[in-house]
């Protein structure tokens, strides 16, 4: 007797894991439903001729390694953020078939808001929601879909609705919205259920093929490992307990009446983004060596309170570096407060490509207040420069650094623009010579930052000059 083994369509022949040889064994546990769901999606993509158009979004969860299996495009994203990423791809690539593959912890917990809003907008996305009532990847904690009385690692005595609320019914929630085209709940607990699931998955992908809008398929799936059951017991649990809480069936199918979504040129398209950010090829700066002694990178940390112009200072320096033909990175860090919170940014100017925007050793620290000075001065390298505003008061500098106290606030205030203290501080820094940037490059940074507001540009040019003059007189 001849036996013919065929590769599942839509999936790779081998599933190589990181650092290991090619293998046909998956990383899923025995009895897990993900493998079955993968097979159904892969076959549908191949049969419908959609593999070259398909992009699968796999956020945090057991299916995070979907790129090992599906022979399609892939994008991974942060926990719960698949709807946002899917929306961007769908709108930027109108012909793409976008598949969001998410678990119950990912979609119905941290991703709940994004899920509902994407559905409410009717985005061209096929969502496959794998519901096994637990956080599978991280150890079987209680999920939004955990049943009343169900024991998990974080509900060892069973889910108590008075403490933790009731299971979330995603199909029912999605079905209250006007825009979705197709909503169905299926199961992969046994062969009979898998046949129904196969039809629903194909229908969801046909809707994407035809650009008709949002489709949502919830799939009840076994998780024997985390539920501590045998495969047989878990199948019975899905059929007898999960189905009682989450009834199977089609909630909506408007695919016959739905018309293809025809959007105008999307603002997410590459050409439009290039226009908005002025990234046309003829305007793109080509980095070149700028003449810093030895060709070394200059690493700056600028820190202070929100509202002191910390981030703007860094941007002006970064833009001046671009004007000088240097490789540049600008890496901001700030709190949620609009004003008064902590704020800092790291700027690197280099004559070669920058591997990371994170700074470990600081060449130049610009501190606008005492807390920032105390926080970062220990990271300044030997011989590095520490530039602070005189308002920080007396401070004993470590012996290995150069320290300059500048009257930046006072200069800006006397010039009639107290908010421009950052530009005054930049002028002093320019006089120190540590940046290795010419006057023309610094003016290019100001022009890029304030060119659309001529009055502000003139004021900042004046204050920059005042800072440079003060630095030249007092630092000689």
PLY file of the C-alpha trace (Angstrom):
ply
format ascii 1.0
element vertex 476
property float x
property float y
property float z
element edge 475
property int vertex1
property int vertex2
end_header
0.00 0.00 0.00
1.38 3.39 -0.99
0.97 6.27 1.46
1.33 9.84 0.22
2.05 12.60 2.75
1.32 16.10 1.51
2.46 19.43 2.86
-0.30 21.59 4.29
-0.97 24.36 1.83
-0.16 27.89 2.92
2.41 26.80 5.51
6.17 26.31 5.27
7.49 22.80 4.76
9.82 23.07 7.76
9.45 25.08 10.98
13.02 26.02 12.01
13.27 27.43 15.50
15.86 30.04 16.46
19.28 28.45 16.78
18.04 24.98 15.85
17.81 22.75 12.78
14.81 22.57 10.48
11.94 20.62 11.97
8.37 19.69 11.20
7.48 19.69 14.91
5.70 22.80 16.16
6.29 24.54 19.48
2.66 24.04 20.49
1.71 21.64 23.27
0.01 18.31 22.44
-3.72 18.85 22.10
-3.43 22.60 21.52
-5.86 24.10 19.02
-3.42 26.55 17.42
-2.00 23.96 15.03
-5.46 23.10 13.71
-6.34 26.79 13.29
-3.05 27.43 11.49
-3.84 24.61 9.09
-7.32 25.96 8.33
-6.04 29.50 7.71
-3.08 28.33 5.63
-5.25 26.14 3.41
-7.79 28.92 2.89
-5.07 31.42 1.94
-3.59 29.00 -0.59
-6.94 27.92 -2.06
-8.09 31.51 -2.45
-4.75 32.62 -3.94
-4.14 35.15 -1.18
-0.69 34.21 0.14
1.16 36.94 -1.76
-1.34 39.55 -0.54
-1.55 38.33 3.06
0.10 39.98 6.07
-0.37 38.20 9.40
-0.15 40.27 12.58
0.94 38.21 15.59
1.21 40.07 18.91
2.14 38.63 22.30
0.70 35.18 22.96
1.22 31.52 22.12
0.95 32.34 18.40
3.73 34.92 18.59
5.83 32.55 16.46
3.34 32.50 13.58
6.13 33.57 11.23
7.66 30.08 11.62
4.57 28.55 10.05
2.64 30.77 7.63
4.16 31.31 4.18
2.99 34.94 4.09
4.08 38.40 5.12
4.40 38.99 8.86
4.50 41.85 11.33
4.84 41.38 15.08
3.57 44.00 17.48
3.23 44.84 21.16
0.68 43.22 23.44
-2.86 44.14 22.38
-1.77 46.45 19.58
-2.64 44.24 16.61
-5.73 46.31 15.64
-3.66 49.50 15.40
-0.90 47.84 13.36
-3.48 46.08 11.20
-5.24 49.37 10.52
-2.02 51.04 9.42
-1.06 48.22 7.06
-4.56 47.89 5.63
-4.80 51.60 4.88
-1.27 51.93 3.55
-1.51 48.82 1.34
-5.04 48.79 0.01
-4.62 45.43 -1.71
-3.26 43.67 1.38
-5.22 40.89 3.08
-4.55 41.70 6.72
-5.03 38.96 9.32
-4.98 39.74 13.04
-4.34 36.52 14.97
-4.93 37.07 18.71
-5.61 35.21 21.93
-8.16 36.04 24.59
-5.68 37.69 26.96
-4.33 39.84 24.14
-7.53 40.80 22.33
-10.12 40.90 25.11
-7.93 42.45 27.83
-5.18 44.92 26.94
-6.41 45.11 23.34
-10.13 45.50 24.08
-10.43 49.21 23.24
-8.45 48.97 20.01
-10.43 45.89 18.97
-13.80 47.61 19.39
-12.71 50.82 17.66
-11.20 48.96 14.68
-14.44 46.98 14.36
-16.50 50.14 14.71
-14.53 51.75 11.85
-15.07 48.68 9.69
-11.37 48.27 8.91
-10.45 45.76 6.21
-9.13 43.15 8.67
-9.85 39.47 9.28
-9.62 38.88 13.04
-9.15 35.32 14.28
-9.74 35.35 18.02
-8.49 32.20 19.78
-10.45 31.75 23.02
-9.16 29.05 25.38
-10.19 30.85 28.63
-6.62 31.34 29.93
-3.43 33.34 29.33
-1.68 30.46 27.63
1.83 31.75 27.00
2.54 33.16 30.46
1.41 30.33 32.69
-2.36 29.95 32.62
-3.55 33.02 34.48
-7.21 34.03 34.54
-8.26 35.71 31.28
-11.25 37.92 30.45
-12.95 34.80 29.06
-12.29 32.50 32.05
-15.52 30.80 33.09
-17.24 31.34 36.43
-15.75 28.85 38.87
-12.90 27.91 36.51
-9.60 27.42 38.29
-6.48 29.06 36.90
-3.07 29.92 38.32
-4.43 33.27 39.53
-7.89 32.01 40.49
-7.03 28.76 42.31
-10.46 28.59 43.97
-12.32 29.40 40.76
-13.35 32.69 39.17
-15.58 34.66 41.51
-17.79 37.16 39.62
-18.05 39.41 42.67
-14.27 39.78 42.69
-13.39 39.46 39.01
-16.54 40.10 37.02
-18.05 37.83 34.39
-16.61 36.31 31.21
-16.40 38.73 28.29
-18.42 37.78 25.21
-16.56 39.29 22.27
-18.84 38.18 19.42
-21.83 39.66 21.20
-19.97 42.93 21.77
-18.78 43.15 18.17
-22.29 42.38 16.96
-23.66 45.53 18.62
-21.61 47.65 16.21
-22.87 48.73 12.82
-19.77 48.35 10.62
-18.62 44.69 10.91
-19.56 42.52 7.93
-19.11 39.03 9.37
-19.17 37.79 12.99
-19.17 34.11 13.94
-18.14 31.87 16.83
-16.83 28.38 16.08
-14.83 25.64 17.79
-11.98 23.26 16.94
-12.65 20.75 19.71
-13.43 17.84 17.34
-13.80 16.96 13.66
-17.43 18.03 13.35
-16.69 21.44 14.82
-13.55 21.83 12.70
-15.60 21.45 9.51
-17.78 24.40 10.55
-14.72 26.43 11.60
-13.16 25.82 8.18
-16.14 27.43 6.44
-16.16 30.46 8.75
-12.43 31.07 8.30
-12.73 30.87 4.51
-15.70 33.25 4.54
-13.74 35.80 6.63
-10.85 35.65 4.16
-13.13 35.87 1.12
-14.47 39.13 2.57
-10.90 40.44 2.80
-10.14 39.24 -0.72
-13.07 41.32 -1.94
-12.17 44.33 0.27
-15.61 44.34 1.89
-14.62 45.24 5.45
-14.26 43.82 8.94
-14.68 40.13 9.72
-14.41 38.55 13.17
-14.18 34.83 13.92
-13.98 33.68 17.53
-12.57 30.16 17.85
-13.06 28.11 21.02
-9.84 26.19 21.39
-8.42 23.63 23.85
-5.41 24.35 26.09
-4.72 21.03 27.89
-1.41 22.14 29.45
-2.67 25.20 31.30
-6.07 23.73 32.12
-4.30 20.60 33.40
-6.47 18.20 31.39
-5.92 15.43 28.91
-6.77 16.19 25.30
-10.00 14.17 25.65
-10.99 15.95 28.84
-10.25 19.35 27.31
-12.36 18.58 24.24
-15.25 17.73 26.55
-14.63 20.94 28.53
-14.89 22.99 25.33
-18.04 21.21 24.13
-19.89 21.03 27.42
-18.77 24.06 29.44
-17.29 26.66 27.10
-20.10 26.29 24.55
-22.65 26.78 27.32
-21.06 30.16 28.19
-20.10 31.02 24.60
-22.81 29.67 22.26
-21.60 28.79 18.78
-23.17 30.22 15.67
-23.20 33.00 13.13
-24.07 36.41 14.52
-23.85 38.33 11.27
-23.14 37.79 7.60
-23.62 40.81 5.36
-21.06 39.71 2.80
-23.60 39.51 -0.04
-24.84 43.06 0.46
-21.53 44.68 1.46
-19.77 46.74 -1.18
-15.99 46.92 -1.54
-14.39 49.72 0.46
-12.87 52.29 -1.88
-10.74 54.84 -0.07
-9.02 57.83 -1.59
-5.22 58.02 -1.47
-4.48 57.20 2.15
-2.48 59.58 4.31
-0.62 56.46 5.45
0.80 55.84 1.96
4.58 56.16 1.64
4.38 58.93 -0.95
2.12 61.02 1.28
4.32 60.51 4.35
7.38 61.47 2.29
5.61 64.66 1.27
4.49 65.53 4.82
7.98 65.05 6.25
9.72 66.48 3.19
11.61 63.24 2.57
11.92 63.53 -1.18
15.22 62.20 -2.44
16.50 65.62 -3.51
15.91 66.97 0.01
17.45 64.09 1.93
20.71 64.98 3.65
23.70 62.78 2.83
25.87 62.44 5.97
29.56 63.19 5.66
32.46 63.67 8.06
32.13 67.08 9.74
35.58 67.68 11.15
35.19 66.81 14.83
38.66 66.08 16.17
39.47 62.47 15.45
36.10 61.94 13.80
34.66 60.81 17.14
30.99 60.86 18.06
29.70 63.51 20.45
27.12 62.24 22.93
24.91 64.81 24.62
22.36 64.47 27.40
20.01 67.41 27.91
17.79 67.29 30.99
15.43 69.46 33.02
11.77 70.06 33.79
9.05 69.87 31.15
8.48 73.32 29.67
12.13 74.41 29.90
12.79 73.61 26.24
14.80 70.46 26.91
13.52 68.50 23.93
13.63 71.58 21.68
17.28 72.10 22.62
18.04 68.55 21.53
16.11 68.95 18.29
17.98 72.13 17.37
21.32 70.39 17.96
20.18 67.34 15.98
19.00 69.49 13.09
22.24 71.43 13.17
24.05 68.09 12.92
21.98 67.19 9.86
22.80 70.58 8.33
26.48 69.80 8.91
26.19 66.45 7.15
26.62 64.30 10.23
24.85 61.12 11.28
22.41 62.08 14.02
20.08 60.50 16.56
17.64 62.24 18.93
16.11 60.10 21.68
13.56 61.81 23.99
12.31 60.65 27.38
9.60 62.47 29.30
6.76 61.96 31.75
3.02 62.33 31.11
2.79 65.84 32.53
2.35 68.69 30.05
4.46 70.98 32.23
6.64 70.47 35.28
7.51 66.80 34.87
10.97 65.43 34.27
12.28 65.52 30.72
15.51 64.58 29.00
16.83 63.64 25.60
19.97 62.08 24.20
21.60 63.41 21.04
24.45 61.75 19.16
26.45 63.46 16.40
28.73 61.04 14.54
30.67 60.57 11.33
29.45 57.00 10.91
26.19 55.13 11.32
24.82 55.14 14.86
24.15 51.67 16.24
21.97 52.73 19.16
20.48 56.04 20.32
21.03 55.05 23.96
23.91 56.85 25.67
25.97 55.12 28.35
28.81 57.62 28.67
27.99 61.30 28.32
30.39 63.69 26.58
28.28 66.80 27.24
25.63 67.13 29.96
23.32 70.16 29.79
21.27 70.38 33.01
18.55 72.98 33.44
17.91 72.17 37.12
19.59 70.59 40.11
17.70 67.24 40.12
18.79 66.63 36.53
22.36 67.56 37.35
22.46 65.17 40.30
20.86 62.38 38.31
23.17 62.38 35.29
26.52 63.84 36.37
27.78 60.41 37.38
27.49 59.27 33.75
29.73 62.00 32.34
33.03 60.64 31.05
36.39 61.83 32.25
37.12 65.22 30.69
33.48 65.67 29.70
31.62 68.98 29.91
28.81 69.76 32.34
26.86 72.91 31.47
24.26 74.10 33.97
22.18 77.17 34.57
23.42 79.30 37.47
20.02 78.89 39.16
21.02 75.39 40.37
23.12 77.06 43.06
26.44 75.97 44.51
27.53 72.52 43.41
30.90 70.84 43.84
31.83 69.28 40.54
33.70 65.97 40.42
37.37 66.38 39.60
37.12 64.45 36.34
34.69 66.84 34.57
34.69 70.45 33.36
31.80 72.43 34.77
30.36 75.70 33.49
27.64 77.74 35.23
25.84 79.96 32.73
23.25 82.72 33.36
20.96 81.36 30.65
17.68 82.24 32.37
18.91 85.73 33.13
20.12 86.33 29.55
16.85 85.14 28.05
14.79 87.21 30.47
16.81 90.35 29.83
16.43 89.79 26.07
12.66 89.80 26.55
12.07 86.11 25.87
12.38 84.08 29.10
11.19 80.89 27.36
14.30 80.95 25.17
16.66 80.04 28.02
17.45 76.83 26.11
18.73 78.82 23.14
20.87 80.94 25.47
22.33 77.74 26.91
22.99 76.45 23.39
24.90 79.64 22.59
27.15 79.07 25.62
27.66 75.45 24.57
28.61 76.59 21.07
31.28 78.83 22.59
32.72 75.87 24.48
33.52 74.18 21.17
32.54 70.64 22.24
29.88 70.22 19.57
32.22 70.67 16.63
29.45 72.43 14.70
29.97 75.59 12.68
27.93 78.77 13.09
26.29 77.99 9.75
25.22 74.54 10.96
23.77 75.96 14.19
21.88 78.55 12.22
20.60 75.73 10.02
19.25 74.03 13.15
17.47 77.23 14.18
16.10 77.72 10.68
14.70 74.18 10.56
13.11 74.63 14.00
11.71 78.16 13.67
11.74 78.90 9.93
7.95 78.84 9.72
7.75 81.55 12.42
10.06 84.40 11.38
9.66 86.43 14.60
10.65 83.45 16.75
13.56 82.74 14.42
14.89 86.29 14.81
14.52 86.20 18.61
16.32 82.88 18.92
19.12 83.99 16.61
19.64 87.03 18.83
19.66 85.00 22.05
21.97 82.37 20.57
24.41 85.17 19.74
24.15 86.54 23.30
24.96 83.10 24.71
27.94 82.69 22.41
29.26 86.14 23.30
28.93 85.42 27.04
30.72 82.11 26.59
33.52 83.66 24.56
34.13 86.33 27.24
33.94 84.11 30.31
35.40 80.83 29.12
38.54 82.10 27.40
0 1
1 2
2 3
3 4
4 5
5 6
6 7
7 8
8 9
9 10
10 11
11 12
12 13
13 14
14 15
15 16
16 17
17 18
18 19
19 20
20 21
21 22
22 23
23 24
24 25
25 26
26 27
27 28
28 29
29 30
30 31
31 32
32 33
33 34
34 35
35 36
36 37
37 38
38 39
39 40
40 41
41 42
42 43
43 44
44 45
45 46
46 47
47 48
48 49
49 50
50 51
51 52
52 53
53 54
54 55
55 56
56 57
57 58
58 59
59 60
60 61
61 62
62 63
63 64
64 65
65 66
66 67
67 68
68 69
69 70
70 71
71 72
72 73
73 74
74 75
75 76
76 77
77 78
78 79
79 80
80 81
81 82
82 83
83 84
84 85
85 86
86 87
87 88
88 89
89 90
90 91
91 92
92 93
93 94
94 95
95 96
96 97
97 98
98 99
99 100
100 101
101 102
102 103
103 104
104 105
105 106
106 107
107 108
108 109
109 110
110 111
111 112
112 113
113 114
114 115
115 116
116 117
117 118
118 119
119 120
120 121
121 122
122 123
123 124
124 125
125 126
126 127
127 128
128 129
129 130
130 131
131 132
132 133
133 134
134 135
135 136
136 137
137 138
138 139
139 140
140 141
141 142
142 143
143 144
144 145
145 146
146 147
147 148
148 149
149 150
150 151
151 152
152 153
153 154
154 155
155 156
156 157
157 158
158 159
159 160
160 161
161 162
162 163
163 164
164 165
165 166
166 167
167 168
168 169
169 170
170 171
171 172
172 173
173 174
174 175
175 176
176 177
177 178
178 179
179 180
180 181
181 182
182 183
183 184
184 185
185 186
186 187
187 188
188 189
189 190
190 191
191 192
192 193
193 194
194 195
195 196
196 197
197 198
198 199
199 200
200 201
201 202
202 203
203 204
204 205
205 206
206 207
207 208
208 209
209 210
210 211
211 212
212 213
213 214
214 215
215 216
216 217
217 218
218 219
219 220
220 221
221 222
222 223
223 224
224 225
225 226
226 227
227 228
228 229
229 230
230 231
231 232
232 233
233 234
234 235
235 236
236 237
237 238
238 239
239 240
240 241
241 242
242 243
243 244
244 245
245 246
246 247
247 248
248 249
249 250
250 251
251 252
252 253
253 254
254 255
255 256
256 257
257 258
258 259
259 260
260 261
261 262
262 263
263 264
264 265
265 266
266 267
267 268
268 269
269 270
270 271
271 272
272 273
273 274
274 275
275 276
276 277
277 278
278 279
279 280
280 281
281 282
282 283
283 284
284 285
285 286
286 287
287 288
288 289
289 290
290 291
291 292
292 293
293 294
294 295
295 296
296 297
297 298
298 299
299 300
300 301
301 302
302 303
303 304
304 305
305 306
306 307
307 308
308 309
309 310
310 311
311 312
312 313
313 314
314 315
315 316
316 317
317 318
318 319
319 320
320 321
321 322
322 323
323 324
324 325
325 326
326 327
327 328
328 329
329 330
330 331
331 332
332 333
333 334
334 335
335 336
336 337
337 338
338 339
339 340
340 341
341 342
342 343
343 344
344 345
345 346
346 347
347 348
348 349
349 350
350 351
351 352
352 353
353 354
354 355
355 356
356 357
357 358
358 359
359 360
360 361
361 362
362 363
363 364
364 365
365 366
366 367
367 368
368 369
369 370
370 371
371 372
372 373
373 374
374 375
375 376
376 377
377 378
378 379
379 380
380 381
381 382
382 383
383 384
384 385
385 386
386 387
387 388
388 389
389 390
390 391
391 392
392 393
393 394
394 395
395 396
396 397
397 398
398 399
399 400
400 401
401 402
402 403
403 404
404 405
405 406
406 407
407 408
408 409
409 410
410 411
411 412
412 413
413 414
414 415
415 416
416 417
417 418
418 419
419 420
420 421
421 422
422 423
423 424
424 425
425 426
426 427
427 428
428 429
429 430
430 431
431 432
432 433
433 434
434 435
435 436
436 437
437 438
438 439
439 440
440 441
441 442
442 443
443 444
444 445
445 446
446 447
447 448
448 449
449 450
450 451
451 452
452 453
453 454
454 455
455 456
456 457
457 458
458 459
459 460
460 461
461 462
462 463
463 464
464 465
465 466
466 467
467 468
468 469
469 470
470 471
471 472
472 473
473 474
474 475
